[in-house]
Amino acid sequence: MRNTSKLIDNNVMQLGPFSRLKPAGPGRRVSLLIIAVFACWIAPGLWPGSRPGAHVPITTKMTFNRDVVRILQRNCISCHRPGGIAFSLATYEEARPWAKDIEYELLRQKMPPWNAVRGFGDFINAPQLTQRDIDLIVNWTDGGTPKGEDKDFPRGPTYNPGWQLGTPDLTLKTASECRVAAGQDKYETVSVATGLKEDRSLTAIDLHPGNASIVHCAVFYLESATGDGEDLFLSSWIPGQNPVRFPDGVGLLLPAGSRIKVKIHYHGGEAEAADRSEIGIYLAPKPPARKIALGIVSDARRLMPTGEATRSIRTEYTVDHECELVAIRPAASQSIVSLQSTAYRPDGTQEVLIWTRGATYDWAPVYHLRRPARLPRGTKIETVAYIEEPDSKQTGPPKESRWSDISREPLCILWLATRTAEAQAR
């Protein structure tokens, strides 16, 4: 099997012959007509030899029904399925026209969407796609994309459309439908009462879209009790990424009478559609021994260096009590080229908590550590982000800028677990 681990972007085939066409202008309409006819001739795929009946040499033993579909089911079908947010890859007939695009995205590590660099932090919710899986798919696409025997296709359900962590302790439904026009990008923020009569502790939160084909992503907040204060960030929801519970004995306070605010990003399809999503709340059965406090790593006022196409901003957060880091969420602005958070402990040891490269628009996951990182009192967490100048061709003297000019989000959010006073007394 061909190993693809050392392939780089410029060795990868582009997304197809028509992916960069510009709108027609004078003198280009005839050419575009010829291209359109040619495109129809090779449909349903974008590549010569992809149309049914075309002779394609089969040079691989890998088949879709026996090998490829199982990888897709484990890693892709939660989004790429009928009724999902993206085109379906559930069957051979649906997946084969996209074969070269799949190869392209895998080799550029764009799919599944995940910006953390392997080897810098170990995360529970990291994609399970292995290098062997990638090599297998590339060999299938380069080897003629054979279907295989029908008997090899796995039977039974391939995707769980329900709650991924089981039935929530609380199910909160938005008050009314949100209607989204065809092709519309829309953000809708709604506030829902938890109905809690006493303080409880949150261990996980999830979203169940009413219409998965238009729900692009969402973020959750604990609404300010006063209504005019700052909402507390809770988590984010991204299609295809399962929610994660906090470790045993860890919870985040949900006060009695609290409200959850959810901001949903919709991306309209071919026709007008409606959605009424549900929020799933998972609660600790008893008061946890450790409570979550958020650490905000950011300095909106700090100036970034000027005069360079790529700028950097560096900021620190000092831990004022012994705790453990259980999750981390770096900012995912498309201006960020690279971001790294490192813990410098008082004993001189240091640990890279996370390193991300690039960003996927609006998809900023919370990265849950497989093993919480110990942070003694006095630990400094340094976050360095390298930011690409939006307009590298600007003329005149360089302009000073701040992180707040780029994003309203902090550079990094830390979920810090601290033992409660009650647990320390025991």
C-alpha positions as CSV (number, residue, x, y, z in Angstrom):
1,M,0.0,0.0,0.0
2,R,1.3,3.4,-0.9
3,N,2.3,5.6,2.1
4,T,1.2,9.2,1.8
5,S,2.4,10.5,5.1
6,K,5.1,12.7,3.6
7,L,3.1,14.2,0.7
8,I,2.8,18.0,0.9
9,D,0.2,20.4,-0.5
10,N,2.0,21.2,-3.8
11,N,2.1,17.5,-4.7
12,V,-1.6,17.1,-4.4
13,M,-4.0,17.2,-7.3
14,Q,-6.3,20.3,-7.4
15,L,-10.0,20.1,-6.7
16,G,-11.0,19.7,-10.3
17,P,-10.8,21.6,-13.6
18,F,-13.7,24.0,-12.9
19,S,-13.1,25.0,-9.3
20,R,-11.5,28.4,-10.0
21,L,-13.7,29.6,-12.9
22,K,-14.5,33.3,-12.7
23,P,-17.8,34.9,-13.8
24,A,-18.3,35.2,-17.5
25,G,-17.3,38.4,-19.2
26,P,-17.2,39.6,-22.8
27,G,-15.7,37.0,-25.1
28,R,-15.9,34.2,-22.5
29,R,-19.5,33.0,-22.9
30,V,-18.7,30.6,-25.8
31,S,-15.8,29.1,-23.8
32,L,-18.0,28.6,-20.8
33,L,-20.7,27.0,-23.0
34,I,-18.1,24.5,-24.3
35,I,-17.0,23.8,-20.7
36,A,-20.6,23.3,-19.5
37,V,-21.2,20.8,-22.3
38,F,-18.0,19.0,-21.4
39,A,-18.9,19.0,-17.7
40,C,-22.3,17.4,-18.5
41,W,-20.5,14.8,-20.7
42,I,-18.3,13.6,-17.8
43,A,-21.0,13.9,-15.1
44,P,-21.6,12.7,-12.5
45,G,-17.9,13.0,-11.6
46,L,-15.5,15.9,-12.3
47,W,-12.8,13.7,-13.7
48,P,-12.4,11.8,-17.0
49,G,-13.2,8.2,-16.5
50,S,-15.6,8.8,-13.7
51,R,-18.8,8.5,-15.8
52,P,-20.6,5.2,-15.8
53,G,-19.3,2.7,-18.3
54,A,-16.0,4.4,-18.9
55,H,-13.0,2.1,-18.9
56,V,-10.9,2.7,-15.8
57,P,-8.0,0.3,-15.1
58,I,-8.4,-1.3,-11.7
59,T,-5.0,-1.5,-10.0
60,T,-6.0,-2.0,-6.3
61,K,-7.5,-4.7,-4.2
62,M,-9.2,-2.1,-2.0
63,T,-12.9,-1.8,-2.6
64,F,-15.6,0.6,-1.4
65,N,-18.0,-1.9,0.0
66,R,-15.4,-3.9,1.9
67,D,-12.8,-1.3,3.0
68,V,-13.6,2.4,2.2
69,V,-17.1,2.7,3.5
70,R,-16.2,1.5,6.9
71,I,-13.7,4.3,7.3
72,L,-16.3,6.8,6.0
73,Q,-18.8,5.5,8.5
74,R,-16.4,5.9,11.4
75,N,-15.2,9.4,10.5
76,C,-17.5,11.1,7.9
77,I,-21.1,9.9,7.8
78,S,-22.2,12.0,10.8
79,C,-22.0,15.0,8.5
80,H,-21.9,13.4,5.0
81,R,-25.2,11.6,4.9
82,P,-28.7,12.1,3.6
83,G,-30.2,14.9,5.5
84,G,-26.8,16.0,6.9
85,I,-25.0,19.3,6.6
86,A,-22.8,18.1,3.7
87,F,-23.2,16.0,0.6
88,S,-23.7,12.3,1.3
89,L,-20.9,9.7,1.1
90,A,-23.1,6.9,2.4
91,T,-23.1,4.7,-0.7
92,Y,-20.8,3.9,-3.6
93,E,-22.9,5.8,-6.0
94,E,-22.9,8.9,-3.8
95,A,-19.2,8.8,-2.9
96,R,-17.5,7.8,-6.2
97,P,-18.0,11.2,-7.9
98,W,-16.2,12.8,-5.0
99,A,-13.3,10.4,-4.9
100,K,-10.5,12.8,-5.9
101,D,-11.9,15.6,-3.8
102,I,-11.8,13.2,-0.8
103,E,-8.2,12.4,-1.5
104,Y,-7.3,16.0,-1.8
105,E,-9.0,17.0,1.5
106,L,-7.4,14.1,3.3
107,L,-3.9,14.7,2.1
108,R,-4.1,18.4,3.0
109,Q,-5.5,17.3,6.4
110,K,-8.6,19.5,6.0
111,M,-11.0,16.8,6.7
112,P,-12.1,15.7,9.2
113,P,-11.9,19.3,10.5
114,W,-9.3,19.4,13.3
115,N,-6.6,22.0,13.8
116,A,-4.6,20.5,16.6
117,V,-1.2,19.2,15.6
118,R,-0.6,15.6,16.6
119,G,1.9,15.0,19.3
120,F,1.1,18.3,21.2
121,G,-1.7,17.4,23.5
122,D,-3.7,14.1,23.7
123,F,-7.4,14.7,23.3
124,I,-10.4,12.5,23.8
125,N,-12.4,13.9,20.9
126,A,-9.6,13.8,18.3
127,P,-10.6,12.2,15.0
128,Q,-10.0,8.5,14.7
129,L,-8.7,8.6,11.1
130,T,-5.3,6.9,11.0
131,Q,-2.5,7.2,8.5
132,R,-3.4,3.6,7.4
133,D,-7.0,4.8,6.7
134,I,-5.7,7.7,4.6
135,D,-3.3,5.4,2.7
136,L,-6.1,2.9,2.0
137,I,-8.5,5.6,0.6
138,V,-5.7,7.1,-1.6
139,N,-4.9,3.7,-2.9
140,W,-8.6,3.1,-3.7
141,T,-8.9,6.5,-5.5
142,D,-5.7,6.1,-7.4
143,G,-6.5,2.4,-8.2
144,G,-9.7,2.9,-10.1
145,T,-12.3,3.3,-7.3
146,P,-13.7,-0.3,-7.5
147,K,-17.1,-0.9,-5.9
148,G,-16.6,-4.5,-4.7
149,E,-19.2,-7.1,-3.9
150,D,-22.6,-6.1,-2.7
151,K,-22.4,-8.7,0.0
152,D,-19.4,-6.9,1.6
153,F,-21.4,-3.7,2.2
154,P,-22.1,-3.4,6.0
155,R,-25.7,-3.9,7.0
156,G,-27.6,-2.1,9.8
157,P,-27.5,1.5,11.0
158,T,-24.4,3.6,10.1
159,Y,-25.2,6.6,12.2
160,N,-27.0,7.3,15.5
161,P,-29.3,10.3,14.9
162,G,-30.2,10.6,18.6
163,W,-28.3,12.0,21.6
164,Q,-24.7,10.8,21.4
165,L,-24.3,10.6,25.2
166,G,-27.7,9.0,25.8
167,T,-30.9,10.7,27.1
168,P,-30.1,14.1,28.7
169,D,-31.1,14.9,32.3
170,L,-32.7,18.1,30.9
171,T,-33.9,18.7,27.4
172,L,-34.5,22.3,26.5
173,K,-36.4,23.2,23.4
174,T,-36.1,26.6,21.7
175,A,-39.4,28.5,21.9
176,S,-40.1,28.7,18.1
177,E,-38.9,27.7,14.7
178,C,-36.1,29.6,13.0
179,R,-36.7,30.0,9.2
180,V,-33.7,30.1,6.9
181,A,-34.0,31.3,3.3
182,A,-32.3,29.4,0.5
183,G,-28.5,29.9,0.6
184,Q,-28.8,32.3,3.6
185,D,-26.1,32.6,6.2
186,K,-27.9,33.4,9.4
187,Y,-27.1,33.6,13.1
188,E,-29.8,33.1,15.6
189,T,-29.4,33.6,19.4
190,V,-32.0,32.2,21.7
191,S,-32.3,32.0,25.5
192,V,-33.9,29.0,27.2
193,A,-34.7,28.6,30.9
194,T,-33.2,25.5,32.6
195,G,-36.1,25.3,35.1
196,L,-33.7,24.3,37.9
197,K,-35.0,24.7,41.4
198,E,-31.6,24.3,43.0
199,D,-28.0,24.6,42.1
200,R,-26.7,21.7,40.0
201,S,-23.4,20.8,38.2
202,L,-23.1,20.5,34.5
203,T,-21.0,17.6,33.1
204,A,-21.8,17.9,29.4
205,I,-24.0,19.8,26.9
206,D,-25.1,18.9,23.4
207,L,-27.3,20.1,20.6
208,H,-29.8,18.0,18.7
209,P,-30.7,19.9,15.4
210,G,-34.3,19.9,14.3
211,N,-33.0,20.2,10.7
212,A,-29.4,18.9,10.5
213,S,-29.1,20.0,6.8
214,I,-28.9,23.7,7.8
215,V,-27.3,23.8,11.3
216,H,-23.7,24.6,10.7
217,C,-22.5,25.0,14.3
218,A,-23.4,26.4,17.7
219,V,-22.0,27.9,20.9
220,F,-23.5,27.7,24.4
221,Y,-23.4,30.3,27.2
222,L,-24.6,30.5,30.7
223,E,-26.6,33.7,30.6
224,S,-25.7,36.5,32.9
225,A,-28.0,36.4,36.0
226,T,-28.4,40.2,35.8
227,G,-29.0,40.3,32.1
228,D,-26.5,43.1,31.5
229,G,-23.3,41.2,32.6
230,E,-21.0,39.0,30.6
231,D,-22.3,35.6,29.6
232,L,-20.1,32.6,30.6
233,F,-18.9,30.5,27.7
234,L,-19.8,26.8,28.2
235,S,-19.0,24.9,25.1
236,S,-19.4,24.6,21.3
237,W,-21.2,22.2,19.0
238,I,-19.8,21.1,15.7
239,P,-21.5,18.5,13.4
240,G,-19.6,15.2,13.5
241,Q,-17.9,15.9,16.8
242,N,-19.4,14.1,19.7
243,P,-19.8,15.9,23.0
244,V,-17.5,14.9,25.9
245,R,-18.3,14.6,29.6
246,F,-16.0,16.2,32.1
247,P,-14.0,13.6,34.1
248,D,-15.7,11.9,37.0
249,G,-16.1,14.1,40.0
250,V,-15.8,17.3,37.9
251,G,-18.7,19.7,37.2
252,L,-19.5,23.3,36.3
253,L,-22.0,25.2,38.4
254,L,-25.5,25.7,37.0
255,P,-27.3,28.0,39.5
256,A,-31.0,27.6,40.3
257,G,-33.1,29.6,37.9
258,S,-30.3,29.9,35.3
259,R,-30.8,30.2,31.6
260,I,-28.8,28.8,28.7
261,K,-28.1,30.9,25.7
262,V,-27.3,29.3,22.4
263,K,-26.0,31.0,19.3
264,I,-26.7,28.9,16.2
265,H,-25.1,29.5,12.8
266,Y,-27.4,28.4,9.9
267,H,-26.4,27.8,6.3
268,G,-29.4,27.6,4.0
269,G,-29.7,24.9,1.4
270,E,-31.4,25.0,-2.0
271,A,-34.8,25.9,-0.6
272,E,-36.2,27.7,2.4
273,A,-36.1,25.5,5.5
274,A,-36.9,25.7,9.2
275,D,-35.2,24.4,12.4
276,R,-36.2,24.0,16.0
277,S,-33.2,22.6,17.8
278,E,-33.0,21.0,21.3
279,I,-30.3,21.5,24.0
280,G,-29.3,18.5,26.0
281,I,-28.0,19.1,29.6
282,Y,-26.1,16.4,31.5
283,L,-25.9,16.8,35.2
284,A,-23.7,15.3,38.0
285,P,-25.8,13.0,40.2
286,K,-24.2,14.5,43.3
287,P,-22.1,17.6,44.2
288,P,-18.7,17.1,42.5
289,A,-15.4,17.1,44.4
290,R,-13.9,19.5,41.8
291,K,-15.6,22.5,40.2
292,I,-14.8,24.1,36.9
293,A,-13.6,27.7,36.6
294,L,-12.8,29.3,33.3
295,G,-9.4,30.9,32.7
296,I,-9.4,33.5,30.0
297,V,-6.1,33.9,28.2
298,S,-6.2,37.2,26.3
299,D,-5.1,40.8,26.3
300,A,-7.4,42.8,24.0
301,R,-5.3,46.0,24.5
302,R,-1.9,44.6,23.7
303,L,-0.4,45.9,20.5
304,M,0.9,43.6,17.8
305,P,4.2,44.2,16.0
306,T,3.8,46.2,12.8
307,G,5.4,46.1,9.4
308,E,5.3,42.3,8.8
309,A,2.9,40.2,6.8
310,T,2.7,37.8,9.7
311,R,2.4,39.3,13.2
312,S,2.5,37.7,16.6
313,I,0.8,38.4,19.9
314,R,1.9,36.9,23.2
315,T,-0.1,36.8,26.4
316,E,0.1,35.1,29.7
317,Y,-2.3,33.7,32.4
318,T,-1.0,32.9,35.9
319,V,-2.7,30.1,37.9
320,D,-3.3,31.4,41.4
321,H,-4.3,28.0,42.9
322,E,-3.5,24.4,42.3
323,C,-5.8,22.9,39.7
324,E,-5.9,20.6,36.6
325,L,-6.6,21.6,33.0
326,V,-9.4,19.4,31.7
327,A,-10.1,21.2,28.4
328,I,-8.9,24.0,26.2
329,R,-10.3,26.1,23.3
330,P,-7.9,28.2,21.2
331,A,-9.4,30.9,19.1
332,A,-10.1,29.9,15.5
333,S,-10.1,33.1,13.6
334,Q,-9.1,32.7,10.0
335,S,-6.4,35.3,10.5
336,I,-4.5,32.9,12.8
337,V,-1.8,30.9,11.1
338,S,-0.6,29.1,14.2
339,L,-1.3,29.2,17.9
340,Q,0.5,27.5,20.8
341,S,-0.3,27.4,24.5
342,T,2.5,26.2,26.9
343,A,2.4,25.7,30.6
344,Y,5.6,26.8,32.5
345,R,5.5,25.3,36.0
346,P,7.3,26.7,39.1
347,D,9.6,23.6,39.2
348,G,11.0,24.5,35.8
349,T,9.1,21.9,33.8
350,Q,7.1,22.9,30.8
351,E,4.4,21.3,28.7
352,V,2.9,22.3,25.3
353,L,-0.8,22.1,26.0
354,I,-1.9,22.5,22.4
355,W,-0.6,23.7,19.1
356,T,-3.0,24.5,16.3
357,R,-2.4,25.4,12.7
358,G,-4.9,27.2,10.5
359,A,-8.6,27.5,11.3
360,T,-11.9,26.3,9.9
361,Y,-14.5,29.1,9.7
362,D,-16.8,29.1,12.7
363,W,-15.6,25.6,13.8
364,A,-13.7,26.1,17.0
365,P,-14.0,22.9,19.1
366,V,-13.3,22.5,22.8
367,Y,-10.3,20.1,23.0
368,H,-10.8,17.7,26.0
369,L,-7.6,16.3,27.4
370,R,-7.4,12.6,27.8
371,R,-5.4,13.1,31.0
372,P,-5.9,16.4,32.8
373,A,-2.7,18.5,33.0
374,R,-1.5,19.3,36.6
375,L,-1.0,23.0,37.1
376,P,0.5,24.0,40.5
377,R,-0.1,27.4,41.9
378,G,2.2,29.9,40.1
379,T,2.1,28.1,36.7
380,K,2.3,30.5,33.8
381,I,0.3,29.6,30.7
382,E,1.7,31.5,27.7
383,T,-0.2,31.7,24.5
384,V,1.5,32.8,21.3
385,A,-0.6,33.4,18.1
386,Y,0.8,34.2,14.7
387,I,-1.6,36.3,12.7
388,E,-1.6,36.9,9.0
389,E,-2.0,40.5,8.0
390,P,-5.4,40.7,6.2
391,D,-4.0,43.1,3.6
392,S,-0.3,42.4,3.0
393,K,-0.3,44.8,0.0
394,Q,-1.2,47.9,2.0
395,T,0.9,51.0,1.3
396,G,2.0,53.7,3.6
397,P,3.2,53.4,7.2
398,P,2.3,50.1,8.9
399,K,-0.8,50.3,11.1
400,E,-0.8,49.3,14.8
401,S,-3.4,46.8,15.7
402,R,-4.7,44.8,18.6
403,W,-6.3,41.3,18.9
404,S,-9.6,43.0,19.6
405,D,-9.5,44.5,16.1
406,I,-9.6,40.9,14.7
407,S,-11.9,39.0,17.1
408,R,-14.1,39.5,20.1
409,E,-13.1,36.1,21.4
410,P,-10.2,35.5,23.8
411,L,-7.1,34.0,22.4
412,C,-7.7,30.9,24.5
413,I,-10.2,29.6,27.1
414,L,-9.1,27.1,29.8
415,W,-11.4,24.8,31.8
416,L,-9.7,24.5,35.2
417,A,-10.8,21.9,37.7
418,T,-10.2,22.9,41.4
419,R,-11.1,20.8,44.5
420,T,-14.0,22.3,46.4
421,A,-13.7,23.4,50.0
422,E,-15.9,20.5,51.0
423,A,-13.7,18.0,49.3
424,Q,-10.6,19.5,50.8
425,A,-12.1,19.2,54.3
426,R,-12.8,15.5,53.9
